[in-house]
Amino acid sequence: MSAWTVTPSLRVATFSHTNKFGGDVLVETDLKTKLCIHGETSSTIRTWCQTEAKARKEGKEPPPRPSVCDCTHTHGLQNHTLTRPPTPPVCVYDVLAANEARELNVGEELPALKIGDEDIYLSVSGQIYCAHKTRLAPITKALRPYVFKSKGGACQCALHLPRRAAKVKLGRSDV
C-alpha cells in the first residue's frame, strides 16, 4: 500500500513500515500515529486484549470489539520509525475517489462514493447518503457527529461511525 486509503475503522492511512512478524504497519495523516491494518491504535488494541483477558480469567465471555480488528499484538505500532509517505489528502472524499470507490448519483456535481463495506456513501460536500439516495442527518450537534439517521424518515437507514477525532475532513466543502 503506497497510496492513502480508508481503513476498516474509517481512518485515512498509508503504509509506514513492516513489523517484526512481516505485517504492515500504517501511519495516519498526522504522520505520527501508527495503526494496524484494520486502522486501530496500539492503545486501543492493548485495552481490548486486557479486557478480554480479564473476562476469561473471571470465566466470562469477553465483550465484542466495536471493530473488525482482531489483532492480539501491537508489535511495530509504538515505533517512531521515520517514514516518507505521500502528502496527506485534503479530505476522505478524495481518498475514496483515488481508490475508485463505487459511485452513487445523489444530485450533486460529483457522485457520492461508497464508504467501507456498508451501503453508505459520502458526497463531495461531506454529506452522508444511504443506498436509497436519502441523506443521513446527524442526530446530535457534535462537531464531528457519529450517529446518523435518514432525514425525514424516508427509509430506516442509520449509520454509527467510530467515535474518533477527525484528522481529515469528510468532504471538500466540509467545515
Secondary structure, 3 states (H helix, E strand, C coil): CCCCEECCCCCEEEEEEECCCCCEEEEECCCCCEECCCCCCHHHHHHHHHHHHHHHHCCCCCCCCCCCCCCCCCCCCCCCCCCCCCCCCCEHHHHHHHCCCCEECCCCCCCEEEECCCCEEECCCCCEEECCCCEEEECCCCCCCCEEEEHHHCCCCEEECCCCCCCCECCCCCC
